[in-house]
Amino acid sequence: QVQLVESGGGLVQPGGSLRLSCAAFKMIFRIYSMGWYRQAPGKQRELVAHITSFSSTNYADSVKGRFTISRDNAKNTVYLQMNSLKPEDTAVYYCHSDGAPDYWGQGTQVTVSS
């Protein structure tokens, strides 16, 4: 059974940084595009960042210049480096693998507050 396990969430002050990690198990990680999504209370889940198997990336306009997605195929892990965090970045962040079927992680809470 494929598993995606996120870690690295927490409470951080505005302007701070966090790095999220998503470890993939029982999948040929290197061939899949991966994404980070987030869902804030009362809002729809939205794409934050995406990385292809060739490490081509794209970002939501709201996080461009602040967040960086990367992957380490040797560790079957995708990362999301989040800098200059804002209160509006507060959400549950989910890891997602493209493909059929696709898979979701369980989510990790990120709270940006003073």
MOFENLIN-V9755 format. One line per field, one symbol per residue. psi: psi as a letter, one per 30 degrees, with the letter a starting at -180 (. if undefined). Layout:
# MOFENLIN-V9755
psi = ???
This chain:
# MOFENLIN-V9755
psi = kkkkjllflakklkfallkkkjkkkhlieffkkllklljlkgllklkelkklfggklllkeffkfekkklljffghkkljkjlhkleffklkkkkkklajlllklflkkkkjk.
